[in-house]
Amino acid sequence: MSYMAQRVANFGTTIFAEMTALANTHNAINLGQGFPDFTAPHFMKEAAAQAIWDDVNQYAPANGRPQLREAIAQKMANFYGLSPDPQTEIIVTHGATEAIFATIMGLVNPGDEVIVFEPFYDSYLPVIQIAGGVPRFYTLRPPQWEIDEATLAALFTERTKLIIINTPHNPTGKVFSQAELALIARLCQQHDVIAMTDEVYEHLVFDGRQHLTLASFPGMAERTVTISSLGKTFSVTGWKVGWTIAQRSLSQAIFRAHQFVTFCGAAPLQEAAASAVSSPPAFYSDLTQFYAQKRNFLLDALRSAGLEPIAPSGTYFVMVDIAHLGFASDVAFCRYLTQEIGVAAIPPSAFYHNPADGAGLARFAFCKEEKTLEEAARRLQRLKSG
């Protein structure tokens, strides 16, 4: 007899855990999982320690520490001209992944259709399935990852409840354009569909591109759930501080799921997060420059090794075209790369409902120290003699 519930029986170990374990076994440079290997900002560590010493150590309010909600509201006003109510329209969650879970569980009924752009962040599909939703996929194609209006419009039906937009997009590095977001906004309003926007890489945008938040488009504030987090912007992925921003009725639905998942996150980390979110504009512009340099270094290293990177406009990932290298799949390439070359990457076929659509690609992360990237570049040269 199996004691495992059917709703999770088909969920395997995440590809991130598998590739990190393989990297550790072979002492490979891990350019797979997207976590920084450098230190978090000193002021944030000090703020977290001070909060603990100040005995901010009991439960936070279920919707988050007031200081953090107010800081998030002010940041939305500063960057996007939006004015969410910190009392009723912002919920602090245990990372963006819990925000995604609570949003889908709070809004999607069994049989509701959910439009997903693929390749997709790997938590989207399992949560849709747990909620009983029906995923409908729009496959973004390299190298431009463009959206065709007719193809997207055909996915909307009378059963469509939600569309998930991830911009800047993991794993492709695509930044959705104003025209693409305007198209999505028009279709959402035409079909009375809610949009969930995963914007955790909102401040990692390059080459003069601009991140646009869908909630700022006409008619979308009342039907958009905006999700972001602290981890990617402030290099504290282990803190797991995320949030949702949505008008009151949507927030109430999200809260009803959230309260029975984690209830609240770590109070001292939320207190420290408030000071981080309130950082001056210079912090964010310096961050962009910091990651642009790392991106450019890795692009050069990949090209020098004979690989064909697709330059990202955002995030801290690079997709590489490996179709011409003769491997059976992206999984085979990434295993070879980890075991024989000593550099770990992620096989993105795990981010497609049809794995064959990602079999000619590999994803590398550049959120690493200079010495890590330099050693990876040195090892990648072994591909020339492989």
N, C-alpha and C positions, 0 to 999 in steps of 0.2 A: 504493500500500500504506500502510495506517495502522499506525504503530508503537505506538499507544496501546493499553494493555491494556483488554480489555472491562470489567473490573471497575470502571474509573474513567471509562469513555467517556461515561457519562451524567451525570457530575458537572460542573456548571458552576461559574463563579465565585460565591463566596458573595454573598448579597444585601448583607452588610455592606460588602464591598469595593466593590461597584457603587455603593451609595448614598454612601459616603464619597468616592469619586472624583467623583461628580456634585456633591456638596457643595463639594468643592475647586474644581471647574471654575467654579461659579457663586458662589463666595465666600459660601456659605450657612452659617448657624449650624448646626452638626452636632449635632442631638438624636437622631440615628439610632443610630450605634454606641455601645455602652455602655462608654466609657472616660472616666475623669475628666480634665478639663482643668486641674485644680489640682495643686499640688505634693504629693508623697508626704510622710509624716511625717518630720520632720528626724532623729529618733532612728534610723529605719530606714536612712536614707542614710548616717548616720555609722557604723552597725554594718556595713553592706556595705563601706564604704571601709576600715574598720578590719580587716575580715576579709581584704581584698585585701592590705593592708600587712602583715598577719600571715602572709602566704603560704599562705592557705587557697585555693590556686589549682590544685590537682591534682584528679583524679577524686574525686568523692564516692563512698562505697559505693553499690552499685547500688540498695539499698533506702532510701538517704538518709542524711544526716549524723545521727549518734546524738543530738546535742543537739536537733535538730529533731524526731525521732521521739519523744523523751522529752517534749518540750514539747507535742506534739500529744496524746499519751496523757494528760498531766496536764490539758490543756484539756477533753478528753472527760470526764474524771472530774469536773472542776469544774462543767461546764455540764449534763451529761447523766447523771451517775452511772454511767458506763461505765468499764471498766478494761482497754482493749486492751493487749496485750503489745507494747511498742515494738520488741522484737527480731524478732518473728515475725508480727505482725498489722498493721503499718503500713508502707506503701511510699510513698516520696516520688517524685512523678512530675513531668514537665515540663508543669506546669499541669493543671487539671482536665480539659481536652480530651484530653490523653494518658492520664489516668486512666480516662476513659470508653472510649477506644480499647483500652487494655490489658485492661480488665475484660471488655468484650464479646468481644474476640479470645481471651481466656483461658478463657471460660466457655461461649460459644455455638458449637454445632456446626451444620454445614449441615443445614437442615430444621427446626432448633429454632425455636419461635415466641417472639417477644418482644413484650410488650404495652407500648405507648407512648401516653402521654397527649399529645394535640395541642390547641393548637399546641405544637411541640416545639423545643428548642434544635437548631440545624441540623446538628450533627455526629452526632446519634443515628442517623438513618436511614442515611446512607452507611456508617457502621461496621457496622450490622446487615447491610447488604447485602454488604459486603466479607467478613464472617464467614460468609456463606451463610445467615443467619437469615431468618426470615419475619416481618415486622412485622405486628402486629394493633393497630389504632388505636382508642383511646377519645377521642372528640371532646368537649372541654369547651366549653360554650356560654355566651356572655355573657348577662346581666351578672354572674351569680353564680358561674359556672364550677363548678357543683356536680356531684357524682358520684352517679349512680343505681346502686344496689346490683345490681339485676337485669341492667342493661346491662353493667356491669363483670364480673359473675360469668360471663356468657355468653361472654366472651372467653377464659376459661381452658379449656384442653383438655389432653388427655394429652400433647400435643407442646409445651406451654408450658414454657420453661426460665427465662425472666427477665421481670421487669416493671421498667420504669424510672419512678422517681418523682422529680420535680424540685420541691422545696419549700424556700423560697419559689420560686414558679414564674415562669420567664421564658418567654414575654413577658407573661403575664396579670397578674402580681402576686398571684396566689392563694397563700394559705397553707393547706396541707392541715390539716384539723381533726383532732382526736383521734378522732372517730367514723370519718372517712374512712380514716385510717391504721390504725385497729383493723380495719376491713373488709378492707383490703389485707393486713394481717397474717394474718387468718383465712383468706383465700383462698390466700395463699402456702403456709400450712401444710397446708391441705386438699389442695392439688394438688402439693405438694413443689416449689415454685417459689422461685427466688432473686430477691431484690429488689436493685436498684442505685439508691441514692438520691443525687441530685445536689443538694448542700446549700450551694453556693457563696455564696448570699445569706442564710445562716443568721442573721446578725446585723443584717439590714435588715428588721425587722418592726415594723409601726406599729399605732397605735390600741389599744394594750394587748393585742394578739395575742401568742401565744407560739409560737416555732418548736419543733416536736417532731421528734425524730429516730427513724425507724422502728426502728432497732437497739435502742432502749430498751424496745420493746414485748415482752411475754412471748413467748418462743419465736422471736424474730426475730434475736437477736444472732448465732446460728450460720448464718443464711441471708441476711444483709444485707451488701452492700458499700456503705459510706458514703464519699462523695467530697466533698471541699471543697478550698479553695485560699486563697492569700494575696491574690490580686489584687483581689477586690471589697471585702473588709473593710478592706484597708490601702492601697487606691488605688495599687497597683503592678501593673497588668495586664500590663505588659511584662516583669515578672520571671519569669512562668510557673513558679510554684512551687505544685504541687498535691499531693494525697495520697489514698490509699485506706486504709480501715480495714475489716478483715474477719477472720474467724476463720482459723486457720492453713491449712486445706486450700484455701479460696477464695483466700487471699493467695498461696499457691504457684502457683496457676493464673494469677493476674494477673501475678505476677513473671516467669513464663516468657515472657509476651508482652512485658512492659515491658523486659526485659533486651536484647531485640533491636530495640526501637524507638528508645530514646534511651540506654539503659543507666543514665545518671544526668543530673541537671540541673547548673546552675552551683553549684559548691561554696560560694563566698563568699556568694551570695544565700541559700542554704540556712542558712548560719551566721547571717546577719542575720534570716532568717525565724524562727529559734528565739527570738530576743529579742522579735519582734513577737507571736508566738503566746502568749508568756508575759505579755502586757500585763495590767494589773490590770482588774478589772470596770468601773471608771469609764471606761476607754477605750471599751468596747462600748456603755455607756449613752449616752455623749456622741455616739458615732457614730449611734445611732438618732435622737437629737434633731437632729443635724446634717442627716441626710437627710430627716427628717419635715418640716423647714422648707422644704427644697427641693421636696419633693413637693407641699406645700400651695401654694407659690408657683406651680408649674407648673399645678396643677389650676385655680387662680384665673385664670391667664393664658389657659388653653385655653377656659374657660367664657366669659371676657370677649370672646374672639375668635369666639364663636358655635359652638364645638365642644362635643361631649358626651363628657367623659372618664369612664372607669370607674375609680373610685378604687381603687388597689392597696392590699392589706394588707401587701405586702412587695416586695422587690427595689428597683431604682431606675428602673423603667419604668412608664409609664402607657399603657394602651390607650385609644383614642378611637373612638367609634362614628361613622363617616363615611357610613353607608349612605344617609342622607337628603340628602347633598350633591350627588348627581347625577353622580358620576364613574363611569366604566365599570368601574373596579377600584381596589383600594388602590394598585397600582403607578402608575396614572394620577394618582391624588391626590398621592402622594408625589413624583412627578416635577414636577407642577405646583407643589407646595408649595416644593420645592427651587429650581426655576428661576424662578418668578414671585414667590414670597413671600420667599424667602431663608432658609428654615428647612428642614432635612433631617430626615425621619422614616423609619422602616423599614416597608415594606409586609409585614404578617405572613402574607400568603398563602404565602410561602416556607416557613412553618413548619407547613403542612398537607399531607397527601398529596393532598387535593382542594383546590386553590387557591381554589376558589369559596367555601369555608367561611371564609376570611379576607378576602374581597374587600371587606367592609364595615367594615374596621378599619384603624387605623394605630397604630404604637408610637412613643412619644417617650421619651427618656432624660432624667433630671434630675440626673445625676451631673456637674454642671457648676458653674463659678463663678457667683456672684451676678450679675456683670456680663454673663455669657453668657446666663443665663436672662432677665435684664432686657431685653437686646437682642432675644432671641427673642420675648419677650412684645410688644415694640414692633412687630416685623415681623409677628407674627401678626394684629395689628389690621388689616392690609391685607386680610385675608380678608373683612372686612365690606363692602369696596367692590369685591371681586373678581367 
